[in-house]
Structure formats: structure tokens, C-alpha cells
Amino acid sequence: MPLTMNREVFITCAVTGSGGTQDRSPHVPRSPEQIADSAIEAARAGAAVVHCHVRDPKTGVPSRDLALYREVTDRIRESDVDVVLNLTAGMGGDIIFGPTEHPFPVQEGTDMIGAAERVEHIKQCLPEICTLDCGTMNFAEADYVMTNTPGMLTAMGRMMTHLGVKPEIEAFDTGHLWYAKQLVKDGVLESPALVQLCMGVPWGAPDDLNTFMAMVNNVPDDWTFSAFGLGRNQMAYVAAAVLAGGNVRVGLEDNLWLDKGVLATNAQLVERAVGIIEGMGARVIGPEAVREKLGLVKRARPV
């Protein structure tokens, strides 16, 4: 399939994530104020979309606290910077099994909740976009499974569609993209859809270019896609995504480093991505253009 380079690119900044990175860099934001400030700085640097998780302000441990989500979204909305708000809905699907001969009962750290609870902060905050992790997979650690069953995805997808929040389908492997197309076919998600190709997350799709192009070639022509690679390949995937016709994601959720031995801020990662995109002859577009492209409506949260 011939490549058609994207000439009008939007950048998503994944601000803090849910990984155990809070003690590996002083730039990983923890409190709602820090997360919002980092998102605003990323927007000023050129990010049209900010993708936000929340963390316990004291420990930095990933959280699902509704009050933290509301504070983050309020702070971003009350700022003088316009940006498309994208909240995760990936929390609450974690199972940690016991030893191989005694997998049950499940272990400490398991966080498995119902579909309505997983979407409650989306209902309360009404972002323009929220993520939908479109499959189950072994996730990095030996006995941790990221769990998103077809029934759970159908229920969550219907809720998101009913709320008028556009799901960003996160595809960590080829089968996730396959099922995303089924959700559209079944009328659970609206078409054209938005998808994020997540490359290099153990043990999903490896971040080699053959696998990447297999994913790209299975995205329907009328869908919009972005892509990212973890760690040292983050900026390489900025170029690869643009060349393949997509948009890009950078940020401290996926990579802590600006250069060898130099820890990054979110704004610095966005600035680096802007330089790559513009150096390729493409243009970085802002939040209003993204809203028009994706059919988004900017809203304040319910009172």
C-alpha cells in the first residue's frame, strides 16, 4: 500500500499515565494542579489534545478518584489556553493473578469494577474525547492482565456514545483493531472512528515498522488515527505516524527522556514533536481544527 503523508497533523500529549513512573522523574505530575499545569504547558507548546489520568497527590500512585478528575478538568477549562480534553477510561480493568499453581484468589492490586463505574468520571466531567482500550492482553508484568471483555467494551462504548463523548479506541494489538471495527459495525460506536495505535507496549504489538504498517493498513480509510511508540522510539514514531498518514502522540506517559541522560517535560516533548512534523513539511493544527475534523463539541462539565 503506498504511503500518503499527513500534511495537517495534530499532537496529543499523554500527560502522566498510570504507570509506576512517579519516582523516576521529578517532571511526572502528581497533583491535579501539577497535571493541569503540565497539560496547559503542553498545549502552549503545540499539543491540540491532552490525554489525562490522575494520581494520588501524595504518593503519585494512579487513582480513579472522581474529585481528582473534576479538579484537573476544571483547572484546564478555567485556564486561558484552549485544548481538546481527553480523559482515560482505562482504569478499573486490572487483574493480578496469584502464583501459577494457585491463581485464585486474585492478588493485591487487582482493580476490577463495572462498566458504569469505569465511565462515571466521563459522565461527570464530559470531556470531548475519552479512551476505550479495545481488548484484553498480558500487560508488561508477569501476572497482570489488562481486562476488557467484549461485553464490557460494548457496555462502555454505548455509554460513551450516549454521553456524546467521542471514544479514542486504543489498539494495543491487531485483534483490538479488528474488534473495534466490529463495535462500529454493531452500531456501538459511531463511524468514522478515532483510533490510537499503541506500539511497543509489552506484550502487545511490537514497535517494528512491519507490525506498525500492518496496523495502519487495517484502519478504515475514513477513520482518523494517531500512533505512539514507547521510550526511546517515541520521536521516531512521530515521523513514522506522519509519513503513514496519521497523527502523533508524545508525553511522559510513554517516555521520560528528551535526550540520553536528559529528563523531559511534557512541553519539551511536544516542542520536539512540532520540530519533527514541521521539518517533514507538514503543519501542526490546533484544537479548533481538531474539533472540526473529528466532529467534537467543546462543553463545560455539568454543575
BAFI-3210 file (N, C-alpha, C; in Angstrom, 3 decimals, decimal comma, padded with zeros to 6 digits):
// residues 303
n [1|2|3|4|5|6|7|8|9|10|11|12|13|14|15|16|17|18|19|20|21|22|23|24|25|26|27|28|29|30|31|32|33|34|35|36|37|38|39|40|41|42|43|44|45|46|47|48|49|50|51|52|53|54|55|56|57|58|59|60|61|62|63|64|65|66|67|68|69|70|71|72|73|74|75|76|77|78|79|80|81|82|83|84|85|86|87|88|89|90|91|92|93|94|95|96|97|98|99|100|101|102|103|104|105|106|107|108|109|110|111|112|113|114|115|116|117|118|119|120|121|122|123|124|125|126|127|128|129|130|131|132|133|134|135|136|137|138|139|140|141|142|143|144|145|146|147|148|149|150|151|152|153|154|155|156|157|158|159|160|161|162|163|164|165|166|167|168|169|170|171|172|173|174|175|176|177|178|179|180|181|182|183|184|185|186|187|188|189|190|191|192|193|194|195|196|197|198|199|200|201|202|203|204|205|206|207|208|209|210|211|212|213|214|215|216|217|218|219|220|221|222|223|224|225|226|227|228|229|230|231|232|233|234|235|236|237|238|239|240|241|242|243|244|245|246|247|248|249|250|251|252|253|254|255|256|257|258|259|260|261|262|263|264|265|266|267|268|269|270|271|272|273|274|275|276|277|278|279|280|281|282|283|284|285|286|287|288|289|290|291|292|293|294|295|296|297|298|299|300|301|302|303]
n.u [000,856|000,696|002,269|000,650|001,408|000,543|-000,458|-001,538|-001,372|-002,287|-001,248|-001,256|-000,820|000,140|-000,195|000,469|-000,199|-000,638|001,338|004,129|005,818|006,205|008,249|010,500|011,094|011,285|009,583|007,210|003,866|001,867|-000,193|-003,542|-003,278|-000,620|-000,844|-002,768|-001,429|000,806|-000,452|-001,523|000,819|001,833|-000,118|000,323|002,757|002,111|000,430|-002,665|-004,467|-004,945|-004,247|-005,391|-004,696|-005,237|-003,530|-002,716|-002,175|-000,212|001,292|001,665|000,647|-001,363|-004,813|-008,427|-010,045|-012,861|-013,049|-010,492|-010,318|-012,273|-011,152|-008,811|-009,912|-011,477|-009,517|-008,056|-010,031|-010,642|-008,457|-006,527|-006,005|-006,842|-007,717|-008,210|-009,862|-009,069|-009,898|-008,778|-010,393|-009,516|-008,882|-009,567|-009,769|-008,024|-006,441|-004,644|-003,151|-002,648|000,069|001,300|000,337|-001,691|-003,743|-006,005|-007,202|-007,387|-004,728|-003,387|-003,746|-005,325|-007,885|-010,878|-013,750|-017,230|-018,833|-020,316|-019,210|-016,613|-016,940|-017,963|-016,584|-016,280|-018,896|-019,408|-017,529|-017,554|-015,622|-014,233|-013,195|-012,679|-010,794|-010,929|-009,903|-009,323|-009,429|-008,311|-005,250|-002,025|-000,017|002,871|003,967|004,404|002,068|-000,088|-003,061|-004,573|-007,853|-010,494|-013,345|-015,465|-018,177|-017,900|-016,668|-018,640|-020,704|-019,462|-018,787|-021,317|-022,288|-020,484|-021,028|-023,718|-023,378|-022,270|-019,563|-016,557|-015,156|-011,734|-010,309|-008,134|-005,747|-003,870|-002,935|-003,262|-005,701|-007,263|-007,854|-009,326|-011,583|-012,533|-013,510|-015,659|-017,270|-018,058|-019,450|-021,536|-022,929|-022,357|-020,274|-019,801|-019,281|-017,233|-014,508|-012,154|-008,837|-006,127|-002,978|-001,096|002,101|004,666|004,146|004,663|002,709|001,902|001,435|004,517|007,053|008,083|008,420|007,116|004,998|003,702|002,852|001,136|-000,898|-001,665|-002,569|-004,896|-006,643|-009,709|-010,380|-011,773|-011,463|-009,795|-006,466|-003,977|-000,634|001,785|005,036|006,844|009,198|012,550|011,887|009,920|010,042|010,849|008,544|006,875|007,682|007,217|004,439|003,354|004,344|002,984|000,426|-000,920|-001,632|000,008|001,267|002,791|004,555|004,848|003,620|004,422|007,156|010,088|012,291|014,211|016,651|019,575|020,224|018,926|016,184|012,802|010,271|006,702|006,043|008,481|008,727|006,556|007,346|009,613|008,365|006,818|008,868|009,862|007,618|007,113|009,550|009,295|007,710|005,029|002,056|001,266|-001,763|-004,331|-006,567|-009,202|-009,304|-009,033|-011,396|-013,235|-012,420|-012,898|-015,506|-016,230|-017,633|-017,062|-017,476|-018,620|-018,296|-021,019|-022,973]
n.v [-001,197|002,166|004,948|007,759|010,758|012,615|015,905|017,743|017,797|016,675|016,929|014,853|015,053|012,857|013,076|012,092|009,391|005,925|004,355|003,154|005,509|007,694|008,147|008,172|010,375|013,846|015,405|014,157|014,703|014,841|015,850|017,239|019,974|020,062|018,251|019,522|021,962|021,015|019,949|022,286|023,689|021,948|022,282|024,959|024,602|023,355|021,122|019,867|018,255|016,963|014,169|012,719|011,109|010,536|010,918|009,877|012,604|012,636|010,221|009,639|007,416|005,772|006,699|006,528|008,503|010,464|013,157|014,104|013,923|015,790|018,139|018,385|018,654|020,970|022,897|022,952|023,778|026,275|027,749|030,036|028,826|027,104|023,763|020,400|018,141|014,995|012,244|009,379|006,181|003,857|002,794|000,476|-002,073|-004,116|-007,135|-009,046|-011,990|-014,841|-017,110|-019,454|-022,068|-021,584|-019,562|-018,231|-016,952|-013,701|-011,259|-008,643|-005,347|-005,857|-004,417|-004,311|-003,288|-002,380|-001,542|000,898|002,261|002,556|004,465|006,613|009,005|010,111|010,695|012,621|014,653|015,161|015,207|015,997|013,829|010,395|007,541|004,165|001,168|-001,347|-004,220|-007,298|-008,094|-009,536|-007,592|-006,251|-006,763|-010,010|-011,463|-009,796|-008,802|-006,838|-006,173|-006,272|-007,177|-008,367|-007,892|-005,918|-003,857|-003,302|-002,362|-000,105|001,364|001,977|003,656|005,820|006,760|007,498|009,595|011,465|011,740|011,365|008,267|007,415|004,906|002,640|000,703|-001,952|-004,137|-006,221|-007,637|-006,053|-003,854|-005,120|-005,897|-003,379|-002,474|-004,180|-003,244|-000,798|-001,735|-003,025|-000,906|000,177|002,003|005,108|005,831|007,956|006,532|007,173|006,284|005,115|003,916|001,792|001,228|-001,073|-001,719|-003,927|-006,830|-006,371|-005,133|-005,247|-002,702|-002,624|-001,645|-003,205|-004,418|-002,110|-000,974|-002,991|-002,614|000,046|-000,357|-001,673|000,106|001,609|003,594|005,986|006,575|008,302|008,245|008,062|007,562|006,042|005,335|003,601|004,909|005,231|005,203|007,034|009,563|008,709|007,456|009,621|010,689|008,389|007,989|010,319|010,081|007,806|008,718|009,522|010,935|012,203|011,091|012,145|012,396|012,218|009,946|007,922|008,124|009,213|010,697|013,282|013,503|011,386|010,774|013,087|014,244|014,777|017,360|017,549|019,650|020,041|017,649|017,881|020,164|019,127|017,248|018,956|020,212|018,046|017,356|019,723|019,920|017,893|018,980|019,213|020,562|021,664|021,351|023,092|023,064|023,898|023,203|020,459|019,814|020,400|018,533|016,076|016,227|017,288|018,766|021,407|021,417|022,529|021,063|019,260|020,984]
n.w [000,000|-000,933|000,704|002,120|003,063|005,979|005,922|007,617|010,862|014,088|017,484|020,282|023,734|026,156|029,395|032,054|032,695|033,891|034,829|036,864|037,153|038,711|040,546|039,058|037,618|038,265|036,846|036,260|036,639|039,621|041,455|041,042|040,331|039,352|037,190|035,569|035,073|033,670|031,443|030,328|029,723|027,787|025,825|025,142|023,958|021,628|021,539|020,560|021,784|025,040|026,953|029,813|032,898|036,438|039,602|042,977|045,006|047,029|047,010|044,346|043,135|040,681|040,283|040,677|041,587|041,669|042,401|041,917|039,133|038,433|039,437|037,887|035,270|035,607|036,201|033,805|031,998|033,023|032,471|030,382|028,013|025,117|024,533|023,462|025,472|026,707|028,460|030,264|030,179|030,977|033,447|036,125|035,113|035,848|036,558|038,813|039,027|041,212|042,188|039,684|040,148|041,874|041,044|041,941|045,092|043,451|043,461|045,658|044,470|042,332|040,448|039,565|038,178|037,517|034,343|034,359|036,528|035,628|033,730|035,029|035,767|033,286|032,639|034,595|034,074|031,330|029,002|025,745|024,393|025,202|026,282|024,987|025,702|023,600|024,053|025,666|027,329|028,157|030,200|030,371|033,258|034,833|035,744|035,418|034,000|031,613|031,388|029,240|028,283|025,540|026,242|028,251|026,789|024,915|026,578|027,806|025,518|024,451|026,478|026,324|023,730|024,064|025,869|024,247|024,021|022,323|021,660|021,894|020,406|021,759|020,432|021,099|019,863|016,912|016,936|018,577|017,029|015,068|016,593|017,250|014,814|014,622|016,711|015,637|013,395|014,696|015,624|018,069|018,403|016,753|013,275|011,254|013,074|015,778|016,341|018,318|017,746|019,541|020,127|020,900|023,555|026,081|026,460|023,749|020,462|018,827|018,306|015,718|012,259|010,340|011,746|012,571|010,096|009,310|011,149|010,481|007,854|008,305|009,341|008,731|005,797|006,204|008,864|011,580|012,637|015,223|016,477|018,661|020,022|022,580|025,016|023,929|021,270|020,852|019,462|016,947|016,131|015,861|013,379|011,799|012,053|010,896|008,285|007,507|007,293|009,556|012,854|015,851|019,042|022,004|025,173|028,817|029,769|028,103|027,670|029,285|028,616|027,057|025,749|025,744|029,050|029,778|031,350|030,412|030,068|029,627|027,869|026,534|025,109|023,385|021,960|020,660|019,018|017,398|015,968|014,454|012,887|011,431|010,169|008,357|006,506|007,043|008,650|011,917|013,521|015,405|018,337|017,522|014,815|015,105|016,436|014,402|012,487|013,769|014,577|017,097|020,058|022,107|025,566|028,796|032,043|033,684|036,149]
ca.u [000,000|001,521|002,108|000,148|001,809|-000,419|000,070|-002,123|-001,162|-002,498|-000,430|-001,821|000,154|-000,288|000,460|001,058|-000,356|-000,944|002,486|004,873|006,902|006,165|009,506|011,612|011,366|010,582|008,677|005,925|002,956|001,094|-001,405|-004,376|-002,701|000,545|-001,295|-003,394|-000,397|001,620|-001,297|-001,615|002,130|001,911|-000,979|001,034|003,873|001,614|-000,489|-004,080|-005,219|-004,235|-004,801|-005,108|-005,007|-004,988|-002,715|-002,794|-001,239|000,874|002,136|001,842|000,062|-002,537|-006,054|-009,696|-010,813|-013,666|-012,739|-009,241|-010,650|-013,015|-010,238|-007,954|-010,671|-011,857|-008,340|-007,730|-011,084|-010,646|-007,241|-006,689|-005,500|-007,816|-007,165|-009,196|-009,668|-009,201|-009,697|-008,718|-011,415|-008,852|-008,685|-010,624|-009,820|-006,748|-006,459|-003,331|-003,374|-001,712|001,091|000,810|-000,415|-002,823|-004,018|-007,065|-007,815|-006,532|-003,809|-003,447|-003,508|-006,432|-008,859|-011,828|-015,039|-018,231|-018,757|-020,834|-018,242|-015,447|-017,285|-018,615|-015,889|-016,575|-020,241|-019,366|-016,655|-017,883|-014,556|-014,580|-012,729|-012,205|-010,195|-011,558|-008,876|-010,228|-009,113|-007,638|-003,905|-000,969|000,484|004,189|004,303|004,182|000,733|-001,049|-003,843|-005,472|-009,051|-011,586|-014,092|-016,414|-019,353|-017,520|-016,419|-019,930|-021,414|-018,776|-018,917|-022,683|-022,386|-019,732|-021,792|-024,905|-022,954|-021,766|-018,109|-016,000|-014,136|-010,480|-010,051|-006,715|-005,474|-002,542|-002,569|-004,084|-007,048|-008,010|-008,360|-010,358|-012,807|-013,032|-014,334|-016,905|-018,080|-018,664|-020,419|-022,689|-023,594|-021,979|-019,502|-020,159|-018,263|-015,861|-013,984|-010,825|-008,079|-004,736|-002,182|-000,187|003,176|005,787|003,735|004,695|003,011|001,007|002,091|005,878|007,151|008,763|007,645|006,234|003,774|003,032|002,144|000,006|-001,965|-002,121|-003,299|-006,193|-007,510|-010,572|-009,922|-012,437|-011,140|-008,619|-005,608|-002,718|000,217|002,938|005,952|007,336|010,600|013,473|011,312|008,788|010,177|010,860|007,154|006,298|007,944|006,571|002,990|003,052|004,626|001,958|-000,865|-001,598|-001,311|001,047|001,144|004,005|004,243|005,522|003,026|005,063|008,599|010,546|013,576|014,351|017,887|020,262|020,595|018,199|014,764|011,969|008,939|005,721|006,162|009,672|008,428|005,677|008,175|010,432|007,473|006,491|010,014|009,919|006,491|007,327|010,708|008,847|006,889|003,627|001,614|000,644|-003,055|-004,753|-007,781|-010,412|-009,239|-009,275|-012,843|-013,906|-012,045|-013,458|-016,899|-016,309|-018,259|-016,469|-018,514|-018,262|-018,826|-022,289|-022,878]
ca.v [000,000|003,369|005,853|009,100|011,533|013,555|017,260|018,535|016,831|017,120|016,289|014,540|014,886|011,966|013,919|011,437|007,945|005,126|003,509|003,474|006,407|008,904|008,339|008,065|011,702|014,896|016,117|013,448|015,407|014,006|016,501|017,822|021,239|019,763|017,618|020,563|022,908|020,359|019,873|023,638|023,969|021,146|022,939|026,158|024,157|022,888|019,985|020,213|017,344|016,460|012,908|012,815|010,246|011,227|010,201|010,324|013,725|012,403|009,070|009,522|006,162|006,004|006,787|006,704|009,409|011,380|014,542|014,457|014,160|017,044|019,260|018,505|019,187|022,347|023,762|023,116|024,559|027,644|028,422|030,864|028,038|026,196|022,451|019,320|017,332|013,548|011,544|007,927|005,327|002,565|002,307|-000,390|-003,353|-004,772|-008,360|-009,600|-013,365|-015,432|-017,982|-020,258|-023,233|-021,114|-018,219|-017,599|-015,650|-012,713|-010,649|-007,214|-004,545|-006,081|-003,321|-004,705|-002,691|-002,477|-000,603|002,218|002,913|002,910|005,613|007,631|010,296|010,658|011,260|013,824|015,704|015,374|015,629|015,845|012,503|009,502|006,351|002,857|000,149|-002,232|-005,641|-007,845|-008,570|-009,554|-006,220|-005,991|-007,613|-011,427|-012,000|-008,706|-008,840|-005,727|-006,928|-005,540|-008,211|-007,826|-007,345|-004,680|-002,842|-002,935|-001,538|001,179|002,088|002,529|004,780|006,941|007,265|008,162|010,844|012,379|011,829|010,534|007,329|007,180|003,469|002,337|-000,625|-002,403|-005,268|-006,282|-008,086|-004,945|-003,076|-005,972|-005,804|-002,011|-002,405|-004,876|-002,343|000,152|-002,485|-003,323|000,335|000,603|003,218|005,792|005,953|007,462|006,405|007,677|005,176|005,317|002,702|001,786|000,352|-001,355|-001,957|-005,383|-007,701|-006,080|-005,038|-004,741|-001,419|-002,662|-000,990|-004,164|-004,523|-000,809|-000,818|-003,929|-001,929|001,176|-000,839|-002,202|001,208|002,027|004,815|007,196|006,775|009,101|007,526|008,550|006,453|006,355|004,275|003,840|005,127|005,890|005,245|007,960|010,553|008,000|007,202|010,873|010,714|007,250|008,200|011,349|009,522|006,809|009,367|009,679|011,980|011,728|011,244|012,143|012,742|011,489|008,621|006,950|008,315|010,206|011,263|014,164|013,011|010,468|011,394|014,349|014,025|015,726|017,800|017,339|020,721|019,797|016,556|018,438|021,040|018,277|016,677|020,028|020,382|016,921|017,456|020,852|019,588|016,996|019,737|019,180|021,655|021,260|022,033|023,370|022,412|024,174|022,374|019,076|019,686|020,352|017,282|014,914|016,447|017,454|019,969|021,762|021,574|022,613|019,918|019,523|021,583]
ca.w [000,000|-000,965|001,836|001,860|004,233|006,536|005,841|008,697|011,947|015,469|018,518|021,593|024,811|027,243|030,398|033,226|032,604|035,082|035,136|038,079|036,756|039,511|041,266|038,111|037,086|039,006|035,943|036,151|037,540|040,545|041,957|039,979|039,884|038,528|035,945|034,757|034,636|032,645|030,242|029,769|029,117|026,560|024,836|024,678|023,116|020,332|021,616|020,388|022,645|026,219|027,456|031,247|034,026|037,703|040,574|044,356|045,083|047,978|046,657|042,902|042,658|039,838|041,040|039,968|042,433|040,850|042,752|041,246|037,724|038,306|039,652|036,704|034,133|035,909|036,079|032,389|031,354|033,533|032,035|029,180|026,889|024,523|024,213|023,472|026,675|026,511|029,729|030,201|030,789|031,027|034,814|036,655|034,410|036,145|037,359|039,144|039,467|042,149|041,588|038,561|040,626|042,683|040,523|042,724|044,805|042,807|044,411|045,950|043,280|041,397|040,441|038,529|038,517|036,475|033,227|034,724|037,403|034,826|032,886|035,853|035,686|031,964|032,769|035,432|033,540|029,925|028,100|024,335|023,996|026,259|025,680|025,105|025,448|022,867|024,136|026,844|026,999|029,162|030,180|030,963|034,393|034,523|036,012|035,334|032,770|031,325|031,058|028,588|027,570|024,571|026,921|028,917|025,778|024,345|027,558|027,947|024,257|024,349|027,411|025,759|022,589|024,608|026,501|023,242|024,151|021,256|022,119|021,193|020,504|021,930|019,881|021,513|019,019|015,705|017,259|019,170|015,904|014,465|017,385|017,136|013,595|014,919|017,526|014,706|012,598|015,553|015,987|019,420|018,179|015,511|012,243|011,317|014,424|016,110|016,914|018,706|017,587|020,690|019,670|021,789|024,942|026,352|025,357|022,645|019,162|018,892|017,625|014,424|011,218|009,667|012,542|012,510|008,830|009,321|011,880|009,670|006,683|008,723|009,777|007,622|005,130|006,688|010,271|011,913|013,573|015,757|016,895|019,501|020,432|023,935|025,326|023,000|019,930|020,797|018,393|015,668|015,759|015,366|011,936|011,142|012,014|009,900|006,967|007,203|007,122|010,823|013,809|016,764|020,491|022,809|026,554|029,880|029,960|027,224|027,578|030,257|028,229|025,914|025,145|026,642|030,312|029,989|031,593|029,660|030,475|028,556|026,878|025,718|024,179|022,346|021,125|019,807|018,006|016,456|015,084|013,516|011,954|010,525|009,358|007,292|005,571|007,448|009,511|013,174|013,648|016,766|018,846|016,738|013,607|015,528|016,680|013,104|011,831|014,469|014,917|018,542|020,576|023,394|026,583|030,189|032,780|034,360|037,503]
c.u [000,888|001,230|001,563|000,402|000,702|000,206|-000,491|-002,270|-001,560|-001,684|-001,278|-000,681|-000,462|000,482|001,132|000,876|-000,658|000,186|003,212|006,061|007,070|007,464|010,722|011,959|010,614|009,562|007,335|004,943|002,110|-000,239|-002,250|-003,817|-001,507|000,140|-001,914|-002,354|000,459|000,840|-001,383|-000,301|002,300|001,063|-000,307|002,187|003,416|000,708|-001,927|-004,964|-004,346|-004,990|-004,392|-005,583|-004,899|-004,212|-003,007|-001,763|-000,041|001,828|002,475|001,254|-001,170|-003,843|-007,250|-010,599|-011,537|-013,339|-011,457|-009,487|-011,358|-012,098|-009,334|-008,712|-011,097|-010,682|-007,970|-008,757|-011,079|-009,396|-007,521|-006,207|-006,599|-007,118|-008,291|-008,869|-010,011|-008,894|-009,629|-009,987|-010,849|-008,664|-009,854|-010,785|-008,577|-006,947|-005,023|-003,563|-002,304|-000,702|000,476|000,007|-001,627|-003,189|-005,115|-006,859|-006,828|-005,807|-004,069|-003,042|-004,555|-007,456|-009,821|-013,206|-015,972|-018,126|-019,210|-019,852|-017,003|-015,689|-017,839|-017,915|-016,065|-017,950|-020,212|-018,612|-016,945|-016,721|-015,016|-014,249|-012,466|-011,699|-011,025|-010,515|-009,559|-009,796|-008,433|-006,252|-003,034|-000,234|001,740|004,526|003,773|002,730|-000,334|-001,737|-004,721|-006,731|-010,143|-012,339|-015,002|-017,654|-019,057|-017,319|-017,716|-020,684|-020,782|-018,922|-020,284|-022,847|-021,678|-020,497|-023,017|-024,556|-022,488|-020,283|-017,491|-014,966|-012,889|-010,141|-008,550|-006,500|-004,035|-002,064|-003,567|-005,518|-007,894|-008,614|-009,476|-011,665|-013,385|-013,926|-015,661|-017,835|-018,760|-019,743|-021,689|-023,440|-023,302|-021,207|-019,890|-018,973|-018,372|-015,307|-012,592|-010,064|-006,657|-004,010|-001,048|000,913|004,245|005,433|003,781|003,378|001,978|001,778|003,515|006,029|008,007|007,836|006,733|004,912|002,993|002,238|001,008|-001,183|-002,546|-002,995|-004,650|-007,083|-008,385|-010,199|-010,543|-012,213|-009,947|-007,772|-004,415|-001,896|001,296|003,777|006,524|008,819|011,379|012,932|010,175|008,900|010,282|009,441|006,387|006,450|007,200|005,067|002,606|003,246|003,549|000,562|-001,608|-001,182|-000,418|000,668|002,528|003,595|004,878|004,845|003,839|006,588|009,023|011,709|013,483|015,565|018,529|020,724|019,863|016,712|013,938|010,808|007,979|005,855|007,367|009,440|007,528|006,488|009,044|009,575|007,093|007,632|010,127|008,837|006,729|008,544|010,389|007,978|005,409|003,327|000,956|-000,642|-003,463|-006,082|-009,036|-010,449|-009,498|-010,758|-013,609|-013,643|-012,771|-014,930|-017,130|-017,005|-017,667|-017,574|-017,892|-018,858|-020,174|-022,066|-023,361]
c.v [001,241|004,271|007,188|009,922|012,478|014,949|018,177|017,631|017,437|016,271|016,079|014,434|014,038|012,391|013,146|009,927|007,267|004,176|003,980|004,372|007,596|009,182|008,263|009,399|012,729|015,638|015,404|014,089|014,445|014,647|017,008|019,134|020,994|019,164|018,662|021,537|022,302|020,229|021,232|024,019|023,198|021,771|024,192|025,784|023,611|021,683|020,478|019,421|016,987|015,257|012,767|011,612|011,109|010,303|010,719|011,433|013,472|011,317|008,998|008,258|006,471|005,878|006,844|007,698|010,445|012,841|015,007|014,740|015,499|018,236|019,472|019,166|020,636|023,300|023,993|024,004|026,019|028,418|029,256|030,141|027,100|024,891|021,437|018,396|015,876|012,868|010,039|007,297|003,914|001,992|001,410|-001,699|-004,190|-006,005|-008,833|-010,972|-013,803|-016,317|-018,933|-021,478|-022,847|-019,695|-017,473|-017,894|-014,698|-011,903|-009,166|-006,422|-004,762|-004,958|-003,560|-004,224|-002,777|-001,359|000,796|002,963|003,338|004,168|006,777|008,981|010,941|011,339|012,566|014,975|016,077|015,954|015,489|014,446|011,700|008,218|005,101|001,822|-001,084|-003,703|-005,997|-008,313|-008,668|-008,229|-006,113|-006,968|-009,031|-011,867|-010,910|-008,754|-007,597|-006,328|-006,024|-006,542|-007,591|-007,212|-006,016|-003,557|-002,375|-002,006|-000,152|002,017|002,709|003,736|006,007|007,587|008,028|009,508|011,882|012,643|010,881|009,586|007,399|005,710|003,258|000,886|-000,991|-003,593|-005,359|-006,710|-006,999|-004,072|-003,831|-005,827|-004,390|-001,859|-003,123|-003,995|-001,279|-000,535|-002,760|-002,075|000,813|001,916|003,809|005,819|007,338|007,524|007,027|006,563|005,613|003,976|002,739|000,756|000,172|-001,547|-003,459|-005,823|-007,563|-006,058|-004,531|-003,494|-001,454|-002,111|-001,937|-004,293|-003,218|-000,651|-001,823|-003,312|-000,792|000,706|-001,455|-001,147|001,620|003,407|006,074|007,440|007,714|008,307|008,364|007,335|006,960|005,107|004,623|004,202|005,800|005,962|006,254|008,930|009,907|007,733|008,472|010,919|009,600|007,463|009,223|010,791|008,536|007,408|009,660|010,906|011,388|011,945|011,190|012,449|011,800|010,171|007,558|007,020|009,442|011,052|012,167|013,756|012,059|011,221|012,674|014,055|015,151|016,237|017,501|018,401|020,506|018,680|017,047|019,327|020,224|017,678|017,721|020,218|019,288|017,055|018,572|020,620|018,640|017,714|019,703|020,352|021,087|022,052|022,131|022,762|022,683|023,337|020,908|018,859|019,578|019,013|016,085|015,078|016,590|018,755|020,237|022,054|021,813|021,411|020,273|020,117|020,594]
c.w [000,000|000,231|001,348|003,113|004,672|006,542|006,916|009,912|013,284|016,432|019,758|022,580|025,910|028,491|031,519|033,264|033,929|035,433|036,385|037,805|037,690|040,266|040,355|037,469|037,907|038,149|035,768|037,127|038,368|040,919|040,795|039,450|038,970|037,182|035,025|034,223|033,527|031,340|029,550|029,093|027,809|025,458|024,282|023,742|021,774|020,361|021,466|021,337|023,841|026,767|028,912|032,047|035,278|038,639|041,982|044,548|045,996|047,510|045,178|042,312|041,812|040,619|040,109|040,695|041,570|041,141|042,071|039,768|037,552|038,495|038,443|035,559|034,376|035,721|034,613|031,705|031,799|033,133|030,787|027,924|026,399|024,160|024,272|024,636|026,404|027,838|029,508|030,763|030,926|032,416|035,234|035,931|034,635|037,021|037,568|039,753|040,467|041,436|040,567|039,005|041,458|042,243|041,268|044,195|044,136|043,876|044,635|044,709|042,207|041,543|039,292|038,944|037,316|035,451|033,630|035,610|036,626|033,990|033,708|035,760|034,317|031,991|033,542|034,778|032,087|029,111|026,659|023,823|025,255|025,608|025,936|024,703|024,878|022,878|025,441|026,437|028,242|029,066|031,026|032,090|034,181|034,674|036,090|033,976|032,701|030,710|030,498|027,715|026,520|025,217|027,590|027,899|025,125|025,290|027,684|026,673|024,083|025,272|026,865|024,609|023,066|025,230|025,484|023,348|023,132|021,836|021,241|021,426|020,660|021,506|020,205|020,690|017,869|015,996|017,887|018,078|015,190|015,240|017,349|015,910|013,806|015,755|016,655|013,876|013,387|015,981|017,389|019,355|016,833|014,556|011,611|012,745|014,529|016,802|017,200|018,587|018,608|020,428|020,748|023,240|025,192|026,990|024,276|021,339|019,335|018,027|016,362|013,343|010,451|010,415|012,492|011,225|008,684|010,057|011,029|008,517|007,018|009,367|008,595|007,089|005,697|008,185|010,402|012,894|014,014|016,149|017,831|019,709|021,787|023,954|024,224|021,575|019,794|019,627|017,016|015,192|015,421|013,851|011,214|011,005|010,960|008,488|006,535|007,090|008,406|011,604|014,890|018,216|021,110|024,243|027,550|030,231|029,234|027,233|028,511|029,762|027,010|025,076|026,131|027,891|030,639|030,142|030,975|030,495|029,337|027,472|025,975|024,709|023,049|021,405|020,169|018,677|016,963|015,463|014,041|012,451|010,947|009,638|008,220|006,265|005,863|008,377|010,755|013,342|015,107|017,135|018,040|015,466|013,939|015,784|015,365|012,415|012,439|014,847|016,412|018,891|021,952|024,396|027,947|030,904|033,392|035,740|038,523]
res [m|p|l|t|m|n|r|e|v|f|i|t|c|a|v|t|g|s|g|g|t|q|d|r|s|p|h|v|p|r|s|p|e|q|i|a|d|s|a|i|e|a|a|r|a|g|a|a|v|v|h|c|h|v|r|d|p|k|t|g|v|p|s|r|d|l|a|l|y|r|e|v|t|d|r|i|r|e|s|d|v|d|v|v|l|n|l|t|a|g|m|g|g|d|i|i|f|g|p|t|e|h|p|f|p|v|q|e|g|t|d|m|i|g|a|a|e|r|v|e|h|i|k|q|c|l|p|e|i|c|t|l|d|c|g|t|m|n|f|a|e|a|d|y|v|m|t|n|t|p|g|m|l|t|a|m|g|r|m|m|t|h|l|g|v|k|p|e|i|e|a|f|d|t|g|h|l|w|y|a|k|q|l|v|k|d|g|v|l|e|s|p|a|l|v|q|l|c|m|g|v|p|w|g|a|p|d|d|l|n|t|f|m|a|m|v|n|n|v|p|d|d|w|t|f|s|a|f|g|l|g|r|n|q|m|a|y|v|a|a|a|v|l|a|g|g|n|v|r|v|g|l|e|d|n|l|w|l|d|k|g|v|l|a|t|n|a|q|l|v|e|r|a|v|g|i|i|e|g|m|g|a|r|v|i|g|p|e|a|v|r|e|k|l|g|l|v|k|r|a|r|p|v]
***
